[in-house]
Amino acid sequence: MSVIELFCYVDDFCIEFMPTREKILKDKGIRQKPWSCKLSISEVMTTLIHFHQPHYRNFKAYYTGYIKNIFT
């Protein structure tokens, strides 16, 4: 599965799940700070899921060997 395919699946999941999550937290009276990251939750989740698919030993090697090469 390509990273783009994976991102589409994760993003579709987040679109469905996040309103439900927010409603559950509101019902329990739990407040959370707004998401102040430059990456969306879908991008973060995609990166973490895809990290486990290739044969990298640690996250730093994955990031420098794969992620940085995509954006340069």
mmJSON file of the N, C-alpha and C atoms, coordinates in Angstrom:
{"data_MODEL":{"atom_site":{
"group_PDB":["ATOM","ATOM","ATOM","ATOM","ATOM","ATOM","ATOM","ATOM","ATOM","ATOM","ATOM","ATOM","ATOM","ATOM","ATOM","ATOM","ATOM","ATOM","ATOM","ATOM","ATOM","ATOM","ATOM","ATOM","ATOM","ATOM","ATOM","ATOM","ATOM","ATOM","ATOM","ATOM","ATOM","ATOM","ATOM","ATOM","ATOM","ATOM","ATOM","ATOM","ATOM","ATOM","ATOM","ATOM","ATOM","ATOM","ATOM","ATOM","ATOM","ATOM","ATOM","ATOM","ATOM","ATOM","ATOM","ATOM","ATOM","ATOM","ATOM","ATOM","ATOM","ATOM","ATOM","ATOM","ATOM","ATOM","ATOM","ATOM","ATOM","ATOM","ATOM","ATOM","ATOM","ATOM","ATOM","ATOM","ATOM","ATOM","ATOM","ATOM","ATOM","ATOM","ATOM","ATOM","ATOM","ATOM","ATOM","ATOM","ATOM","ATOM","ATOM","ATOM","ATOM","ATOM","ATOM","ATOM","ATOM","ATOM","ATOM","ATOM","ATOM","ATOM","ATOM","ATOM","ATOM","ATOM","ATOM","ATOM","ATOM","ATOM","ATOM","ATOM","ATOM","ATOM","ATOM","ATOM","ATOM","ATOM","ATOM","ATOM","ATOM","ATOM","ATOM","ATOM","ATOM","ATOM","ATOM","ATOM","ATOM","ATOM","ATOM","ATOM","ATOM","ATOM","ATOM","ATOM","ATOM","ATOM","ATOM","ATOM","ATOM","ATOM","ATOM","ATOM","ATOM","ATOM","ATOM","ATOM","ATOM","ATOM","ATOM","ATOM","ATOM","ATOM","ATOM","ATOM","ATOM","ATOM","ATOM","ATOM","ATOM","ATOM","ATOM","ATOM","ATOM","ATOM","ATOM","ATOM","ATOM","ATOM","ATOM","ATOM","ATOM","ATOM","ATOM","ATOM","ATOM","ATOM","ATOM","ATOM","ATOM","ATOM","ATOM","ATOM","ATOM","ATOM","ATOM","ATOM","ATOM","ATOM","ATOM","ATOM","ATOM","ATOM","ATOM","ATOM","ATOM","ATOM","ATOM","ATOM","ATOM","ATOM","ATOM","ATOM","ATOM","ATOM","ATOM","ATOM","ATOM","ATOM","ATOM","ATOM","ATOM","ATOM","ATOM","ATOM"],
"id":[1,2,3,4,5,6,7,8,9,10,11,12,13,14,15,16,17,18,19,20,21,22,23,24,25,26,27,28,29,30,31,32,33,34,35,36,37,38,39,40,41,42,43,44,45,46,47,48,49,50,51,52,53,54,55,56,57,58,59,60,61,62,63,64,65,66,67,68,69,70,71,72,73,74,75,76,77,78,79,80,81,82,83,84,85,86,87,88,89,90,91,92,93,94,95,96,97,98,99,100,101,102,103,104,105,106,107,108,109,110,111,112,113,114,115,116,117,118,119,120,121,122,123,124,125,126,127,128,129,130,131,132,133,134,135,136,137,138,139,140,141,142,143,144,145,146,147,148,149,150,151,152,153,154,155,156,157,158,159,160,161,162,163,164,165,166,167,168,169,170,171,172,173,174,175,176,177,178,179,180,181,182,183,184,185,186,187,188,189,190,191,192,193,194,195,196,197,198,199,200,201,202,203,204,205,206,207,208,209,210,211,212,213,214,215,216],
"type_symbol":["N","C","C","N","C","C","N","C","C","N","C","C","N","C","C","N","C","C","N","C","C","N","C","C","N","C","C","N","C","C","N","C","C","N","C","C","N","C","C","N","C","C","N","C","C","N","C","C","N","C","C","N","C","C","N","C","C","N","C","C","N","C","C","N","C","C","N","C","C","N","C","C","N","C","C","N","C","C","N","C","C","N","C","C","N","C","C","N","C","C","N","C","C","N","C","C","N","C","C","N","C","C","N","C","C","N","C","C","N","C","C","N","C","C","N","C","C","N","C","C","N","C","C","N","C","C","N","C","C","N","C","C","N","C","C","N","C","C","N","C","C","N","C","C","N","C","C","N","C","C","N","C","C","N","C","C","N","C","C","N","C","C","N","C","C","N","C","C","N","C","C","N","C","C","N","C","C","N","C","C","N","C","C","N","C","C","N","C","C","N","C","C","N","C","C","N","C","C","N","C","C","N","C","C","N","C","C","N","C","C","N","C","C","N","C","C"],
"label_atom_id":["N","CA","C","N","CA","C","N","CA","C","N","CA","C","N","CA","C","N","CA","C","N","CA","C","N","CA","C","N","CA","C","N","CA","C","N","CA","C","N","CA","C","N","CA","C","N","CA","C","N","CA","C","N","CA","C","N","CA","C","N","CA","C","N","CA","C","N","CA","C","N","CA","C","N","CA","C","N","CA","C","N","CA","C","N","CA","C","N","CA","C","N","CA","C","N","CA","C","N","CA","C","N","CA","C","N","CA","C","N","CA","C","N","CA","C","N","CA","C","N","CA","C","N","CA","C","N","CA","C","N","CA","C","N","CA","C","N","CA","C","N","CA","C","N","CA","C","N","CA","C","N","CA","C","N","CA","C","N","CA","C","N","CA","C","N","CA","C","N","CA","C","N","CA","C","N","CA","C","N","CA","C","N","CA","C","N","CA","C","N","CA","C","N","CA","C","N","CA","C","N","CA","C","N","CA","C","N","CA","C","N","CA","C","N","CA","C","N","CA","C","N","CA","C","N","CA","C","N","CA","C","N","CA","C","N","CA","C","N","CA","C","N","CA","C","N","CA","C","N","CA","C"],
"label_alt_id":[null,null,null,null,null,null,null,null,null,null,null,null,null,null,null,null,null,null,null,null,null,null,null,null,null,null,null,null,null,null,null,null,null,null,null,null,null,null,null,null,null,null,null,null,null,null,null,null,null,null,null,null,null,null,null,null,null,null,null,null,null,null,null,null,null,null,null,null,null,null,null,null,null,null,null,null,null,null,null,null,null,null,null,null,null,null,null,null,null,null,null,null,null,null,null,null,null,null,null,null,null,null,null,null,null,null,null,null,null,null,null,null,null,null,null,null,null,null,null,null,null,null,null,null,null,null,null,null,null,null,null,null,null,null,null,null,null,null,null,null,null,null,null,null,null,null,null,null,null,null,null,null,null,null,null,null,null,null,null,null,null,null,null,null,null,null,null,null,null,null,null,null,null,null,null,null,null,null,null,null,null,null,null,null,null,null,null,null,null,null,null,null,null,null,null,null,null,null,null,null,null,null,null,null,null,null,null,null,null,null,null,null,null,null,null,null],
"label_comp_id":["MET","MET","MET","SER","SER","SER","VAL","VAL","VAL","ILE","ILE","ILE","GLU","GLU","GLU","LEU","LEU","LEU","PHE","PHE","PHE","CYS","CYS","CYS","TYR","TYR","TYR","VAL","VAL","VAL","ASP","ASP","ASP","ASP","ASP","ASP","PHE","PHE","PHE","CYS","CYS","CYS","ILE","ILE","ILE","GLU","GLU","GLU","PHE","PHE","PHE","MET","MET","MET","PRO","PRO","PRO","THR","THR","THR","ARG","ARG","ARG","GLU","GLU","GLU","LYS","LYS","LYS","ILE","ILE","ILE","LEU","LEU","LEU","LYS","LYS","LYS","ASP","ASP","ASP","LYS","LYS","LYS","GLY","GLY","GLY","ILE","ILE","ILE","ARG","ARG","ARG","GLN","GLN","GLN","LYS","LYS","LYS","PRO","PRO","PRO","TRP","TRP","TRP","SER","SER","SER","CYS","CYS","CYS","LYS","LYS","LYS","LEU","LEU","LEU","SER","SER","SER","ILE","ILE","ILE","SER","SER","SER","GLU","GLU","GLU","VAL","VAL","VAL","MET","MET","MET","THR","THR","THR","THR","THR","THR","LEU","LEU","LEU","ILE","ILE","ILE","HIS","HIS","HIS","PHE","PHE","PHE","HIS","HIS","HIS","GLN","GLN","GLN","PRO","PRO","PRO","HIS","HIS","HIS","TYR","TYR","TYR","ARG","ARG","ARG","ASN","ASN","ASN","PHE","PHE","PHE","LYS","LYS","LYS","ALA","ALA","ALA","TYR","TYR","TYR","TYR","TYR","TYR","THR","THR","THR","GLY","GLY","GLY","TYR","TYR","TYR","ILE","ILE","ILE","LYS","LYS","LYS","ASN","ASN","ASN","ILE","ILE","ILE","PHE","PHE","PHE","THR","THR","THR"],
"label_asym_id":["A","A","A","A","A","A","A","A","A","A","A","A","A","A","A","A","A","A","A","A","A","A","A","A","A","A","A","A","A","A","A","A","A","A","A","A","A","A","A","A","A","A","A","A","A","A","A","A","A","A","A","A","A","A","A","A","A","A","A","A","A","A","A","A","A","A","A","A","A","A","A","A","A","A","A","A","A","A","A","A","A","A","A","A","A","A","A","A","A","A","A","A","A","A","A","A","A","A","A","A","A","A","A","A","A","A","A","A","A","A","A","A","A","A","A","A","A","A","A","A","A","A","A","A","A","A","A","A","A","A","A","A","A","A","A","A","A","A","A","A","A","A","A","A","A","A","A","A","A","A","A","A","A","A","A","A","A","A","A","A","A","A","A","A","A","A","A","A","A","A","A","A","A","A","A","A","A","A","A","A","A","A","A","A","A","A","A","A","A","A","A","A","A","A","A","A","A","A","A","A","A","A","A","A","A","A","A","A","A","A","A","A","A","A","A","A"],
"label_entity_id":["1","1","1","1","1","1","1","1","1","1","1","1","1","1","1","1","1","1","1","1","1","1","1","1","1","1","1","1","1","1","1","1","1","1","1","1","1","1","1","1","1","1","1","1","1","1","1","1","1","1","1","1","1","1","1","1","1","1","1","1","1","1","1","1","1","1","1","1","1","1","1","1","1","1","1","1","1","1","1","1","1","1","1","1","1","1","1","1","1","1","1","1","1","1","1","1","1","1","1","1","1","1","1","1","1","1","1","1","1","1","1","1","1","1","1","1","1","1","1","1","1","1","1","1","1","1","1","1","1","1","1","1","1","1","1","1","1","1","1","1","1","1","1","1","1","1","1","1","1","1","1","1","1","1","1","1","1","1","1","1","1","1","1","1","1","1","1","1","1","1","1","1","1","1","1","1","1","1","1","1","1","1","1","1","1","1","1","1","1","1","1","1","1","1","1","1","1","1","1","1","1","1","1","1","1","1","1","1","1","1","1","1","1","1","1","1"],
"label_seq_id":[1,1,1,2,2,2,3,3,3,4,4,4,5,5,5,6,6,6,7,7,7,8,8,8,9,9,9,10,10,10,11,11,11,12,12,12,13,13,13,14,14,14,15,15,15,16,16,16,17,17,17,18,18,18,19,19,19,20,20,20,21,21,21,22,22,22,23,23,23,24,24,24,25,25,25,26,26,26,27,27,27,28,28,28,29,29,29,30,30,30,31,31,31,32,32,32,33,33,33,34,34,34,35,35,35,36,36,36,37,37,37,38,38,38,39,39,39,40,40,40,41,41,41,42,42,42,43,43,43,44,44,44,45,45,45,46,46,46,47,47,47,48,48,48,49,49,49,50,50,50,51,51,51,52,52,52,53,53,53,54,54,54,55,55,55,56,56,56,57,57,57,58,58,58,59,59,59,60,60,60,61,61,61,62,62,62,63,63,63,64,64,64,65,65,65,66,66,66,67,67,67,68,68,68,69,69,69,70,70,70,71,71,71,72,72,72],
"pdbx_PDB_ins_code":[null,null,null,null,null,null,null,null,null,null,null,null,null,null,null,null,null,null,null,null,null,null,null,null,null,null,null,null,null,null,null,null,null,null,null,null,null,null,null,null,null,null,null,null,null,null,null,null,null,null,null,null,null,null,null,null,null,null,null,null,null,null,null,null,null,null,null,null,null,null,null,null,null,null,null,null,null,null,null,null,null,null,null,null,null,null,null,null,null,null,null,null,null,null,null,null,null,null,null,null,null,null,null,null,null,null,null,null,null,null,null,null,null,null,null,null,null,null,null,null,null,null,null,null,null,null,null,null,null,null,null,null,null,null,null,null,null,null,null,null,null,null,null,null,null,null,null,null,null,null,null,null,null,null,null,null,null,null,null,null,null,null,null,null,null,null,null,null,null,null,null,null,null,null,null,null,null,null,null,null,null,null,null,null,null,null,null,null,null,null,null,null,null,null,null,null,null,null,null,null,null,null,null,null,null,null,null,null,null,null,null,null,null,null,null,null],
"Cartn_x":[0.845,0.0,0.894,0.557,1.344,0.975,1.823,1.591,0.337,0.115,-1.055,-2.343,-2.347,-3.511,-3.768,-2.694,-2.8,-3.348,-2.835,-3.319,-4.812,-5.265,-6.695,-7.548,-7.13,-7.876,-7.876,-6.726,-6.616,-7.42,-7.354,-8.092,-9.604,-10.059,-11.486,-11.897,-11.031,-11.308,-11.407,-10.466,-10.454,-11.682,-12.109,-13.305,-14.522,-14.599,-15.715,-15.56,-14.351,-14.117,-14.013,-13.393,-13.117,-14.373,-15.465,-16.672,-17.198,-17.13,-17.565,-16.661,-15.375,-14.403,-14.664,-14.881,-15.135,-16.427,-17.453,-18.715,-18.529,-17.785,-17.533,-16.768,-15.744,-14.97,-15.831,-16.688,-17.568,-18.555,-19.11,-20.05,-19.391,-18.125,-17.395,-16.843,-16.976,-16.493,-15.0,-14.389,-12.943,-12.696,-11.881,-11.503,-10.115,-9.922,-8.599,-8.2,-6.908,-6.4,-6.592,-6.782,-6.899,-5.617,-5.755,-4.614,-3.744,-2.536,-1.683,-0.459,-0.609,0.486,0.327,1.423,1.349,0.859,0.986,0.482,-0.914,-1.724,-3.055,-2.94,-3.983,-3.988,-3.866,-4.426,-4.339,-2.897,-2.159,-0.763,0.098,-0.147,0.618,0.336,-0.946,-1.313,-0.769,-0.815,-0.281,1.211,1.942,3.384,3.673,2.942,3.18,2.802,1.716,1.319,2.31,2.697,3.622,5.006,5.395,6.693,6.835,5.764,5.822,5.831,5.591,5.568,6.948,7.781,9.113,10.049,11.25,12.222,13.194,12.755,13.634,13.749,14.942,15.187,14.571,14.57,14.011,13.381,12.68,11.935,12.863,14.007,14.935,15.438,15.781,16.238,15.118,13.91,12.75,12.538,12.589,12.34,13.413,14.681,15.759,15.896,15.566,15.719,14.53,13.341,12.146,11.372,10.968,10.105,10.818,12.044,12.768,12.962,13.136,13.346,12.072,10.93,9.669,9.519,9.897,9.658,10.838,11.872,13.008,13.123],
"Cartn_y":[-1.17,0.0,1.237,2.175,3.401,4.342,5.32,6.292,7.116,7.417,8.213,7.435,6.158,5.312,5.24,5.009,4.928,6.236,7.362,8.653,8.82,8.407,8.532,7.731,6.504,5.684,6.318,6.785,7.392,8.681,9.487,10.747,10.491,9.504,9.145,8.696,7.923,7.489,8.681,9.613,10.787,11.664,11.81,12.605,11.997,10.671,9.986,9.976,9.773,9.514,10.766,11.823,12.989,13.641,13.808,14.365,13.483,12.173,11.247,11.371,11.464,11.608,12.892,13.979,15.258,15.219,14.554,14.438,13.627,12.53,11.695,12.491,13.21,14.013,15.104,15.736,16.78,16.208,15.022,14.38,14.011,13.663,13.311,14.543,15.707,16.938,17.137,16.482,16.6,17.676,18.649,19.701,19.403,19.701,19.555,20.853,21.1,22.271,22.072,23.159,23.029,22.461,21.766,21.168,22.285,22.447,23.561,23.1,22.028,21.467,21.883,21.911,22.239,21.058,19.854,18.671,18.337,17.809,17.377,16.042,15.686,14.408,13.256,13.422,12.39,12.192,13.283,13.186,12.522,12.853,12.252,10.75,10.391,8.977,8.191,8.779,8.111,7.853,8.842,8.675,7.555,7.514,6.478,5.086,4.986,3.681,3.224,4.128,3.74,3.396,3.981,3.685,2.198,1.541,0.127,-0.812,-0.309,-1.165,-1.418,-0.394,-0.663,-1.324,-1.53,-2.264,-1.347,-0.212,0.694,0.268,0.479,0.054,0.987,2.288,3.252,4.405,5.251,6.321,7.352,7.617,8.592,8.13,6.855,6.321,6.385,6.089,6.171,7.61,8.546,9.941,10.479,10.24,10.776,10.019,8.736,7.946,7.971,8.224,8.154,9.467,9.96,11.144,12.376,12.609,13.795,13.754,12.56,12.445,12.742,12.545,12.845,14.345,15.117,16.553,17.371,16.742,17.503,17.316],
"Cartn_z":[0.0,0.0,0.0,-0.854,-0.931,0.222,0.445,1.508,1.206,-0.047,-0.421,-0.154,-0.51,-0.22,1.28,2.031,3.483,4.055,3.565,4.043,3.771,2.598,2.267,3.236,3.555,4.506,5.904,6.338,7.666,7.729,6.684,6.674,6.693,5.936,5.971,7.369,8.015,9.381,10.322,10.211,11.104,10.888,9.646,9.36,10.052,10.08,10.742,12.267,12.744,14.164,15.025,14.54,15.375,15.96,15.213,15.851,16.989,16.803,17.85,19.066,18.847,19.941,20.723,19.996,20.66,21.472,20.958,21.677,22.96,22.879,24.058,25.118,24.707,25.654,26.28,25.476,25.996,27.005,26.703,27.623,28.952,28.915,30.137,30.857,30.246,30.863,30.726,29.76,29.544,28.49,28.841,27.9,27.374,26.098,25.513,24.84,24.837,24.141,22.638,21.911,20.454,19.852,18.757,18.058,17.517,18.045,17.651,16.852,16.139,15.351,13.889,13.173,11.755,10.932,11.468,10.784,11.275,10.39,10.81,11.545,12.262,12.972,11.973,10.792,9.747,9.288,9.147,8.715,9.778,11.037,12.126,12.206,12.145,12.22,11.034,9.839,8.652,8.802,9.292,9.495,10.487,11.58,12.589,12.097,11.344,10.805,9.751,8.855,7.78,8.307,9.428,10.041,10.341,10.694,11.062,9.859,8.666,7.493,6.885,6.656,6.098,7.119,6.728,7.548,8.295,8.743,9.472,10.926,11.51,12.89,13.919,13.63,14.576,13.806,14.543,13.893,13.257,13.866,13.301,11.935,11.821,10.533,9.499,9.907,9.009,8.543,9.486,9.147,8.207,8.531,7.693,6.373,6.372,5.153,4.224,4.752,3.919,3.877,5.017,5.067,4.521,4.917,4.448,2.934,2.366,0.916,0.122,0.742,0.055,-0.14,0.876,0.859,0.341,-0.126,-0.679,-2.158],
"occupancy":[1.0,1.0,1.0,1.0,1.0,1.0,1.0,1.0,1.0,1.0,1.0,1.0,1.0,1.0,1.0,1.0,1.0,1.0,1.0,1.0,1.0,1.0,1.0,1.0,1.0,1.0,1.0,1.0,1.0,1.0,1.0,1.0,1.0,1.0,1.0,1.0,1.0,1.0,1.0,1.0,1.0,1.0,1.0,1.0,1.0,1.0,1.0,1.0,1.0,1.0,1.0,1.0,1.0,1.0,1.0,1.0,1.0,1.0,1.0,1.0,1.0,1.0,1.0,1.0,1.0,1.0,1.0,1.0,1.0,1.0,1.0,1.0,1.0,1.0,1.0,1.0,1.0,1.0,1.0,1.0,1.0,1.0,1.0,1.0,1.0,1.0,1.0,1.0,1.0,1.0,1.0,1.0,1.0,1.0,1.0,1.0,1.0,1.0,1.0,1.0,1.0,1.0,1.0,1.0,1.0,1.0,1.0,1.0,1.0,1.0,1.0,1.0,1.0,1.0,1.0,1.0,1.0,1.0,1.0,1.0,1.0,1.0,1.0,1.0,1.0,1.0,1.0,1.0,1.0,1.0,1.0,1.0,1.0,1.0,1.0,1.0,1.0,1.0,1.0,1.0,1.0,1.0,1.0,1.0,1.0,1.0,1.0,1.0,1.0,1.0,1.0,1.0,1.0,1.0,1.0,1.0,1.0,1.0,1.0,1.0,1.0,1.0,1.0,1.0,1.0,1.0,1.0,1.0,1.0,1.0,1.0,1.0,1.0,1.0,1.0,1.0,1.0,1.0,1.0,1.0,1.0,1.0,1.0,1.0,1.0,1.0,1.0,1.0,1.0,1.0,1.0,1.0,1.0,1.0,1.0,1.0,1.0,1.0,1.0,1.0,1.0,1.0,1.0,1.0,1.0,1.0,1.0,1.0,1.0,1.0,1.0,1.0,1.0,1.0,1.0,1.0],
"B_iso_or_equiv":[0.0,0.0,0.0,0.0,0.0,0.0,0.0,0.0,0.0,0.0,0.0,0.0,0.0,0.0,0.0,0.0,0.0,0.0,0.0,0.0,0.0,0.0,0.0,0.0,0.0,0.0,0.0,0.0,0.0,0.0,0.0,0.0,0.0,0.0,0.0,0.0,0.0,0.0,0.0,0.0,0.0,0.0,0.0,0.0,0.0,0.0,0.0,0.0,0.0,0.0,0.0,0.0,0.0,0.0,0.0,0.0,0.0,0.0,0.0,0.0,0.0,0.0,0.0,0.0,0.0,0.0,0.0,0.0,0.0,0.0,0.0,0.0,0.0,0.0,0.0,0.0,0.0,0.0,0.0,0.0,0.0,0.0,0.0,0.0,0.0,0.0,0.0,0.0,0.0,0.0,0.0,0.0,0.0,0.0,0.0,0.0,0.0,0.0,0.0,0.0,0.0,0.0,0.0,0.0,0.0,0.0,0.0,0.0,0.0,0.0,0.0,0.0,0.0,0.0,0.0,0.0,0.0,0.0,0.0,0.0,0.0,0.0,0.0,0.0,0.0,0.0,0.0,0.0,0.0,0.0,0.0,0.0,0.0,0.0,0.0,0.0,0.0,0.0,0.0,0.0,0.0,0.0,0.0,0.0,0.0,0.0,0.0,0.0,0.0,0.0,0.0,0.0,0.0,0.0,0.0,0.0,0.0,0.0,0.0,0.0,0.0,0.0,0.0,0.0,0.0,0.0,0.0,0.0,0.0,0.0,0.0,0.0,0.0,0.0,0.0,0.0,0.0,0.0,0.0,0.0,0.0,0.0,0.0,0.0,0.0,0.0,0.0,0.0,0.0,0.0,0.0,0.0,0.0,0.0,0.0,0.0,0.0,0.0,0.0,0.0,0.0,0.0,0.0,0.0,0.0,0.0,0.0,0.0,0.0,0.0,0.0,0.0,0.0,0.0,0.0,0.0],
"pdbx_formal_charge":[null,null,null,null,null,null,null,null,null,null,null,null,null,null,null,null,null,null,null,null,null,null,null,null,null,null,null,null,null,null,null,null,null,null,null,null,null,null,null,null,null,null,null,null,null,null,null,null,null,null,null,null,null,null,null,null,null,null,null,null,null,null,null,null,null,null,null,null,null,null,null,null,null,null,null,null,null,null,null,null,null,null,null,null,null,null,null,null,null,null,null,null,null,null,null,null,null,null,null,null,null,null,null,null,null,null,null,null,null,null,null,null,null,null,null,null,null,null,null,null,null,null,null,null,null,null,null,null,null,null,null,null,null,null,null,null,null,null,null,null,null,null,null,null,null,null,null,null,null,null,null,null,null,null,null,null,null,null,null,null,null,null,null,null,null,null,null,null,null,null,null,null,null,null,null,null,null,null,null,null,null,null,null,null,null,null,null,null,null,null,null,null,null,null,null,null,null,null,null,null,null,null,null,null,null,null,null,null,null,null,null,null,null,null,null,null],
"auth_seq_id":[1,1,1,2,2,2,3,3,3,4,4,4,5,5,5,6,6,6,7,7,7,8,8,8,9,9,9,10,10,10,11,11,11,12,12,12,13,13,13,14,14,14,15,15,15,16,16,16,17,17,17,18,18,18,19,19,19,20,20,20,21,21,21,22,22,22,23,23,23,24,24,24,25,25,25,26,26,26,27,27,27,28,28,28,29,29,29,30,30,30,31,31,31,32,32,32,33,33,33,34,34,34,35,35,35,36,36,36,37,37,37,38,38,38,39,39,39,40,40,40,41,41,41,42,42,42,43,43,43,44,44,44,45,45,45,46,46,46,47,47,47,48,48,48,49,49,49,50,50,50,51,51,51,52,52,52,53,53,53,54,54,54,55,55,55,56,56,56,57,57,57,58,58,58,59,59,59,60,60,60,61,61,61,62,62,62,63,63,63,64,64,64,65,65,65,66,66,66,67,67,67,68,68,68,69,69,69,70,70,70,71,71,71,72,72,72],
"auth_comp_id":["MET","MET","MET","SER","SER","SER","VAL","VAL","VAL","ILE","ILE","ILE","GLU","GLU","GLU","LEU","LEU","LEU","PHE","PHE","PHE","CYS","CYS","CYS","TYR","TYR","TYR","VAL","VAL","VAL","ASP","ASP","ASP","ASP","ASP","ASP","PHE","PHE","PHE","CYS","CYS","CYS","ILE","ILE","ILE","GLU","GLU","GLU","PHE","PHE","PHE","MET","MET","MET","PRO","PRO","PRO","THR","THR","THR","ARG","ARG","ARG","GLU","GLU","GLU","LYS","LYS","LYS","ILE","ILE","ILE","LEU","LEU","LEU","LYS","LYS","LYS","ASP","ASP","ASP","LYS","LYS","LYS","GLY","GLY","GLY","ILE","ILE","ILE","ARG","ARG","ARG","GLN","GLN","GLN","LYS","LYS","LYS","PRO","PRO","PRO","TRP","TRP","TRP","SER","SER","SER","CYS","CYS","CYS","LYS","LYS","LYS","LEU","LEU","LEU","SER","SER","SER","ILE","ILE","ILE","SER","SER","SER","GLU","GLU","GLU","VAL","VAL","VAL","MET","MET","MET","THR","THR","THR","THR","THR","THR","LEU","LEU","LEU","ILE","ILE","ILE","HIS","HIS","HIS","PHE","PHE","PHE","HIS","HIS","HIS","GLN","GLN","GLN","PRO","PRO","PRO","HIS","HIS","HIS","TYR","TYR","TYR","ARG","ARG","ARG","ASN","ASN","ASN","PHE","PHE","PHE","LYS","LYS","LYS","ALA","ALA","ALA","TYR","TYR","TYR","TYR","TYR","TYR","THR","THR","THR","GLY","GLY","GLY","TYR","TYR","TYR","ILE","ILE","ILE","LYS","LYS","LYS","ASN","ASN","ASN","ILE","ILE","ILE","PHE","PHE","PHE","THR","THR","THR"],
"auth_asym_id":["A","A","A","A","A","A","A","A","A","A","A","A","A","A","A","A","A","A","A","A","A","A","A","A","A","A","A","A","A","A","A","A","A","A","A","A","A","A","A","A","A","A","A","A","A","A","A","A","A","A","A","A","A","A","A","A","A","A","A","A","A","A","A","A","A","A","A","A","A","A","A","A","A","A","A","A","A","A","A","A","A","A","A","A","A","A","A","A","A","A","A","A","A","A","A","A","A","A","A","A","A","A","A","A","A","A","A","A","A","A","A","A","A","A","A","A","A","A","A","A","A","A","A","A","A","A","A","A","A","A","A","A","A","A","A","A","A","A","A","A","A","A","A","A","A","A","A","A","A","A","A","A","A","A","A","A","A","A","A","A","A","A","A","A","A","A","A","A","A","A","A","A","A","A","A","A","A","A","A","A","A","A","A","A","A","A","A","A","A","A","A","A","A","A","A","A","A","A","A","A","A","A","A","A","A","A","A","A","A","A","A","A","A","A","A","A"],
"auth_atom_id":["N","CA","C","N","CA","C","N","CA","C","N","CA","C","N","CA","C","N","CA","C","N","CA","C","N","CA","C","N","CA","C","N","CA","C","N","CA","C","N","CA","C","N","CA","C","N","CA","C","N","CA","C","N","CA","C","N","CA","C","N","CA","C","N","CA","C","N","CA","C","N","CA","C","N","CA","C","N","CA","C","N","CA","C","N","CA","C","N","CA","C","N","CA","C","N","CA","C","N","CA","C","N","CA","C","N","CA","C","N","CA","C","N","CA","C","N","CA","C","N","CA","C","N","CA","C","N","CA","C","N","CA","C","N","CA","C","N","CA","C","N","CA","C","N","CA","C","N","CA","C","N","CA","C","N","CA","C","N","CA","C","N","CA","C","N","CA","C","N","CA","C","N","CA","C","N","CA","C","N","CA","C","N","CA","C","N","CA","C","N","CA","C","N","CA","C","N","CA","C","N","CA","C","N","CA","C","N","CA","C","N","CA","C","N","CA","C","N","CA","C","N","CA","C","N","CA","C","N","CA","C","N","CA","C","N","CA","C","N","CA","C","N","CA","C","N","CA","C","N","CA","C"],
"pdbx_PDB_model_num":[1,1,1,1,1,1,1,1,1,1,1,1,1,1,1,1,1,1,1,1,1,1,1,1,1,1,1,1,1,1,1,1,1,1,1,1,1,1,1,1,1,1,1,1,1,1,1,1,1,1,1,1,1,1,1,1,1,1,1,1,1,1,1,1,1,1,1,1,1,1,1,1,1,1,1,1,1,1,1,1,1,1,1,1,1,1,1,1,1,1,1,1,1,1,1,1,1,1,1,1,1,1,1,1,1,1,1,1,1,1,1,1,1,1,1,1,1,1,1,1,1,1,1,1,1,1,1,1,1,1,1,1,1,1,1,1,1,1,1,1,1,1,1,1,1,1,1,1,1,1,1,1,1,1,1,1,1,1,1,1,1,1,1,1,1,1,1,1,1,1,1,1,1,1,1,1,1,1,1,1,1,1,1,1,1,1,1,1,1,1,1,1,1,1,1,1,1,1,1,1,1,1,1,1,1,1,1,1,1,1,1,1,1,1,1,1]
}}}
